[in-house]
């Protein structure tokens, strides 16, 4: 596929989505190598020049090396964006291809054949099979449409990244290109879902997926999946969670209000944003965790608006608990703890809170936050920048269960 306006059934059937996954892995490797090159230039070049050659010539040489290391950093972020887009395309096409296979299997069961143009017709002697044709053809059209949308978005994003190779502003490479690629990866999976279809078609689509694909979609697009009529109730309950906190609603609120400044009350609103999202999802305020009701001197309880205090409250006074980063799922919270030497934040401080809003099939955790308002950022894609800015960090994932201990 090459960004055509319409992908046909034969193209989808024959698409080698695994080739895009292999390409994504290659681009991630290139991105890692660029990071290492940039670090080596800084450590072995610029830093040593700054220390040992302190005149105008040394300063000029150091600037050249500094600029070169920044170019490698920018290249790394852009290449990581390319990997995200290719990964999203591969995942979306794999799901669409599976749906297409499910439609063909359903057709065979009901004595129908599926033509290369996507239409279905009964085999000779099975005229009554025509009653199943609408569902089969709808599934085929949905699969082809999902692949077309993903293909088109991927082509646009790859062209945008291709045209940005001259960027030397690391912030721009990160926020205007890698961040958009991160969001596009999730959007392509959104396309793979049969939105607005009859529950019978949704159920047939769900049944066409492998167990692994179902689990991947639960982690990547939980809100969209929970909204589909035809997805089994036990799946929707698993998405929402067993306790009083509705994880789907927590993610939905975060995605809907990531840039809504009307809910902000303080200069630093990251933890307050997480608290408001939890409250919206069903967590009840109490004397230890509250906003307006127990203000003292114009301030809420620290656990409502302070990252360190919220982490302590959740892990000591509720059933919430920490989980490994590789087990993160939508509706969890991510806290940043200062590990490296620093004055602000001080070493050991938990200083930032964000909401996990997606975990894509490539294992990348995507988070949404306030203060620096951002949506569906790649944690792995930004980890290096966070540590360059603040020093070494520990990323703590907390599974929220507001029930009191």
FENJOZI-V258648 format. One line per field, one symbol per residue. ss: DSSP state (2 for helix, 1 for strand, 0 for the rest). phi: phi as a letter, one per 30 degrees, with the letter a starting at -180 (. if undefined). psi: psi as a letter, one per 30 degrees, with the letter a starting at -180 (. if undefined). A space follows every 50 residues. Layout:
BEGIN
ss: ???
phi: ???
psi: ???
END
This chain:
BEGIN
ss: 00000000222222002222222222222222222222222222222222 22000222222222222222222222222222222222222222222222 22222222200111000001110000222222222222222222222222 22222222222200000002222222222222222222222000000022 22222222002222222222022222000000222222220000002222 22222220002220000002222222222200000000000000010010 02222022222222222100111022200000111111000000000001 11111111100000111110000111112222222222220011111110 00010
phi: .biddbccddddecdcddddddddddddddddddddddddddddcdddde dcbcbddddddddddddddddddddddddddddddddddddddddddddd ddddddddecicccdddjdcbddeibeddddcdedddddddddddddddd dddddddddddddcdddbcddddddcbdddddddeddddeddcddiceed ddddddddddeddddddeddbddddddddkdeddddddddjdcddddddd deddddbdcdddcdbbdccdddeddddddddjdcdbdcbacddbdbhibd eeddbcdddddddddccbddadbdedcdbejdcccccdcddadbddejdc babbcdcabdediddcbbbcicdbbhdddddceddddddcjebcccccdd bdedd
psi: khglfkkleeeeefkiffeeeeeeeeeeeeeeeeeeeeeeeeefdeeeee efiiaeeeeeeeeeeeeeeeeeeeeeeeeeeeeeeeeeeeeeeeeeeeee eeeeeeeeeghlkklfgflkkklkfhefffffeeeeeeeeeeeeeeeeee eeeeeeeeeeeeggfgkgjeeeeeefeeeeeeeeeeeeeeffkikglkee eeeeeefflleeeeeeeeeeieeeeffkjfkkeeeeeeeflfafkjeeee eeeeefgfgjfffkflejgeeeeeeeeeefgfkklaffjlcefhkkhgkl kefefkeeeeeeeeffflgllkllefgklkflkkkkkjelklejllkfkj gkklkkfkjlfggkkklkladjjlkhljeeffeeeeeeeflklkjkkkjk jfkk.
END
